[in-house]
Amino acid sequence: MSVTSAPTPVTAADAPLPFFVRFRLKGAPWIPILILVLVLIAAVGGEGLTPHDPNGLNLGAAFKPPFWQAAGTYDYLLGTDNLGRDVLSRIIAGARVSAIVALYAIAFSGAIGTMLGIIAGYFGGIIDTTIIRIAEIKMAIPGLALALIFSATMDPGLSTVVIVIVLTYWTWYCRIIRSEVLSLRERDYVSFAKVAGCGSITIFFRHLLPNIFNTLLVLMTLQVGQVIIFEASLSFLGLGIQAPDTSWGLMLSDARQYITYAWWGITMPGIAIMLTCLSSNLVGDWLRDLLDPKRRQL
């Protein structure tokens, strides 16, 4: 008579983690994610998190160096500019402008480019040719040229920056999404949907859009850094955000003439731009590897 022992129960602590969770925990870029979270917190908190008024003038404290230098003080951790404004407070306040520009510009350019890309890739023919030719004409026009045109017809500011970025970057989404849809439209489930009598709108939103969502998410993440640099470039040239609003590009423009003896005024916002853009690119690369089954490795 054989005696079989009861199976040992597997506790939650002993159970192996799912593959997706193991992969996510293994390759997550925690430092870039932390940097982006801090930027987001600064953008949401805004002036409520600043130790000083970002636009508060104090000529008696002008050109204070960072706290680790001899003449520095802990009242101004990253120093002050030529008007005595706290650099750290202005960097925190400028994060809100960068976040707002990135949010609106990526949302609108992504929506426009994605829908045009789906339409071009799905219908093909003259519709595809027309949309792609318009995109190619737009790509031949530099973004700064568009900024000059809009600055001559509109007041420079946040809305102008968003419009210029949307008109500049929708082509990027359009071309990449079109190439995805050209492959997806030949899949069996799209053919079955047509046979079942589904209309084009239903196929767009039920069958095509969910299958390009991963690509769209990676594109949006990678574009955050490009949008921030573009906004900073426009503000640096006087075509973007205008005083008394605060942005990182405007800080660079104000501090460039004092770089020889007040290096912190231009270095600190430059570091903020660099870390934010680098972090968004690293997170975008991680998402691309995470969402692509071919790139997953144990």
C-alpha positions in Angstrom: 0.0 0.0 0.0 1.6 3.2 -1.2 1.3 6.3 0.8 1.3 9.6 -1.1 2.2 12.7 0.8 0.1 15.7 0.5 1.6 18.4 -1.7 3.3 21.2 0.1 1.3 24.3 -0.1 3.0 27.1 -2.0 2.8 30.4 -0.1 2.5 33.7 -1.7 6.1 34.5 -0.7 7.4 31.3 -2.4 5.3 31.8 -5.6 7.4 32.9 -8.6 6.7 36.4 -9.9 5.1 36.6 -13.3 7.4 37.2 -16.2 6.2 40.7 -16.9 6.8 41.7 -13.3 10.2 40.1 -13.1 11.2 41.9 -16.4 9.9 45.2 -15.2 11.7 45.0 -11.8 14.9 43.9 -13.5 15.4 46.6 -16.0 13.5 49.6 -14.6 15.6 52.8 -14.8 14.8 53.9 -11.3 16.9 57.1 -11.2 15.5 58.5 -14.4 12.0 57.7 -13.2 12.7 59.4 -9.9 14.0 62.5 -11.8 10.8 62.7 -13.9 8.7 62.2 -10.8 10.5 65.2 -9.1 10.0 67.3 -12.2 6.3 66.4 -12.2 6.0 67.2 -8.5 7.6 70.6 -9.1 5.3 71.2 -12.0 2.2 70.4 -10.0 3.4 72.2 -6.8 4.7 75.2 -8.7 5.3 78.3 -6.6 4.0 76.5 -3.5 7.2 74.5 -3.3 9.6 77.4 -4.0 11.7 78.7 -1.0 11.5 82.2 -2.5 9.3 84.2 -4.9 10.6 83.2 -8.4 10.1 86.7 -9.6 11.0 88.5 -6.4 13.7 91.1 -6.9 16.5 91.6 -4.3 19.3 93.6 -5.8 21.2 93.4 -2.5 21.6 89.6 -3.0 22.4 89.7 -6.7 25.0 87.2 -8.0 25.1 85.1 -4.8 27.0 81.9 -5.6 25.7 78.4 -4.7 25.9 77.4 -1.0 29.1 75.3 -1.4 31.2 78.3 -2.5 32.9 80.7 -0.1 30.4 83.5 -0.5 27.4 81.3 -0.8 24.5 80.9 1.7 22.0 78.3 2.5 19.2 80.9 1.9 20.0 80.6 -1.8 21.1 77.0 -2.4 21.8 77.4 -6.1 22.7 81.1 -6.0 20.9 84.1 -7.4 20.8 85.9 -10.8 21.6 89.5 -11.7 18.4 90.7 -10.2 18.7 88.7 -6.9 16.1 86.1 -7.9 16.6 82.7 -6.4 17.8 80.2 -9.1 16.4 77.2 -7.4 13.0 78.8 -7.1 13.0 79.8 -10.8 14.0 76.2 -11.8 11.1 74.8 -9.8 8.7 77.3 -11.3 10.0 76.7 -14.8 9.2 73.0 -14.5 5.5 73.8 -14.7 6.0 75.6 -18.0 8.0 72.7 -19.4 5.4 70.2 -18.2 2.5 72.2 -19.6 4.2 72.7 -23.0 5.1 69.0 -23.2 1.6 67.8 -22.2 -0.4 70.0 -24.6 2.1 69.7 -27.5 2.5 65.9 -27.3 -1.2 65.4 -26.8 -2.3 67.5 -29.8 0.6 66.5 -32.2 0.1 62.8 -31.2 -3.7 62.9 -31.8 -3.4 64.7 -35.2 -0.4 62.6 -36.4 -1.9 59.3 -35.2 -5.3 59.9 -36.9 -3.7 61.0 -40.1 -1.3 58.1 -40.0 -4.2 55.6 -39.5 -6.2 57.1 -42.3 -3.2 57.2 -44.7 -2.2 53.6 -43.9 -5.6 52.1 -43.9 -7.1 53.7 -47.0 -3.9 54.0 -49.1 -4.2 55.3 -52.7 -4.6 59.0 -53.3 -5.5 59.7 -49.6 -2.2 58.1 -48.5 -0.2 60.0 -51.2 -1.8 63.4 -50.3 -1.2 63.0 -46.5 2.4 61.9 -47.0 3.2 64.6 -49.4 1.8 67.2 -47.0 4.0 65.7 -44.3 7.0 65.8 -46.5 6.4 69.5 -47.3 6.1 70.3 -43.7 9.3 68.4 -42.8 11.1 70.5 -45.3 10.2 73.7 -43.3 12.5 74.2 -40.2 10.7 74.5 -36.9 12.5 77.8 -36.1 11.2 79.2 -39.4 7.7 78.4 -38.3 8.4 80.1 -35.0 9.5 83.2 -36.7 6.3 83.3 -38.9 4.0 82.8 -35.9 6.0 85.3 -33.8 5.4 87.9 -36.5 1.7 87.3 -36.6 1.0 86.3 -33.0 2.3 87.4 -29.6 5.1 85.2 -28.3 4.0 83.1 -25.4 2.8 79.7 -24.3 0.1 79.3 -27.0 2.5 80.2 -29.8 5.1 77.6 -28.5 2.4 74.9 -28.4 1.1 75.7 -31.9 4.6 75.7 -33.4 5.5 72.4 -31.7 2.3 70.7 -32.8 2.9 71.8 -36.4 6.5 70.6 -36.2 6.0 67.2 -34.7 2.7 65.8 -36.0 4.6 64.5 -39.0 6.8 62.2 -36.8 3.7 60.4 -35.5 2.0 60.3 -38.9 4.9 58.6 -40.7 5.6 56.0 -38.0 1.9 55.1 -37.3 1.3 54.9 -41.1 4.0 52.3 -41.4 2.5 50.3 -38.5 -1.0 50.4 -40.0 0.2 49.3 -43.5 1.2 46.0 -41.8 -1.9 45.8 -39.5 -4.5 46.3 -42.2 -3.4 43.0 -43.8 -4.0 41.0 -40.6 -6.7 38.4 -40.5 -8.7 40.1 -37.7 -9.0 43.2 -39.8 -10.2 41.2 -42.8 -12.7 39.4 -40.6 -14.0 42.7 -39.2 -14.6 43.9 -42.8 -16.5 40.7 -43.6 -18.6 41.1 -40.4 -19.7 44.5 -41.7 -17.7 46.7 -39.3 -17.2 50.3 -40.5 -14.0 52.1 -40.8 -14.4 54.0 -37.6 -15.0 50.8 -35.7 -12.0 49.2 -37.2 -9.9 52.3 -36.4 -10.8 52.4 -32.7 -11.4 48.7 -31.9 -8.7 46.9 -34.0 -6.0 49.3 -35.1 -5.6 51.8 -32.3 -5.2 49.2 -29.5 -2.5 47.5 -31.6 -0.5 50.7 -32.1 -0.9 51.9 -28.5 2.5 50.5 -27.4 4.3 52.3 -30.3 2.4 55.5 -29.6 3.3 55.4 -25.9 7.0 55.0 -26.6 6.9 57.8 -29.2 5.2 60.2 -26.7 7.8 59.3 -24.0 10.7 59.9 -26.3 9.3 63.2 -27.5 9.2 64.7 -24.1 12.9 65.6 -24.2 12.6 67.0 -27.8 9.7 69.2 -26.8 11.5 70.6 -23.8 14.6 71.4 -25.8 12.5 73.0 -28.6 10.6 75.2 -26.1 13.9 76.2 -24.4 15.4 77.1 -27.8 12.4 79.3 -28.7 12.5 81.0 -25.3 16.2 81.5 -25.5 15.8 83.2 -28.8 12.9 85.4 -27.5 10.3 83.6 -29.6 8.7 81.5 -26.7 7.9 82.2 -23.1 8.1 85.8 -22.1 8.7 87.5 -18.7 7.3 87.6 -16.1 6.6 83.9 -16.7 9.5 81.6 -15.9 10.9 78.9 -18.1 14.3 77.1 -18.3 15.0 78.5 -21.7 14.2 82.1 -20.6 16.6 81.6 -17.6 19.4 80.6 -20.1 18.7 83.7 -22.1 18.8 86.0 -19.1 22.0 84.6 -17.7 24.1 84.1 -20.9 25.7 87.6 -20.7 26.9 86.9 -17.1 28.4 83.4 -17.8 32.0 84.5 -17.2 31.5 85.4 -13.5 28.1 84.0 -12.6 28.3 80.6 -14.2 25.5 79.1 -12.0 22.8 81.2 -13.6 23.1 79.4 -16.9 24.6 76.1 -15.7 21.8 75.1 -13.2 18.8 75.4 -15.7 21.0 73.7 -18.3 21.5 70.8 -15.9 17.7 70.7 -15.3 17.1 70.5 -19.0 19.8 67.9 -19.6 18.6 65.6 -16.7 14.9 65.8 -17.7 15.6 65.1 -21.4 18.1 62.3 -20.6 15.6 60.7 -18.2 12.7 60.8 -20.6 14.9 59.2 -23.3 16.0 56.4 -20.9 12.5 55.8 -19.8 11.3 55.7 -23.4 14.0 53.1 -24.3 13.0 51.0 -21.3 9.3 51.2 -22.4 10.3 50.1 -25.9 12.1 47.1 -24.6 9.3 46.3 -22.1 6.5 46.5 -24.6 8.3 44.7 -27.4 8.2 40.9 -26.8 11.2 40.4 -29.1 13.4 42.5 -26.9 12.5 40.9 -23.6 15.2 38.9 -21.9 15.3 37.1 -18.6 
